[in-house]
């Protein structure tokens, strides 16, 4: 597997792991403690960063293929 493809797979795996954690926390209790809520916001921010990284990586790869 090419390094760029490996990076895309790693980013997707991390995103899925974070989203699974989110679902577990959100489904575990009717009300979240402040610390749990902060962790959710942190995970959400990290997922957004990864989404942007993935998009940039895929956009860069498509540019290479088109050239």
Secondary structure as UniProt FT lines:
FT   HELIX           3..28
FT   HELIX           34..66
//
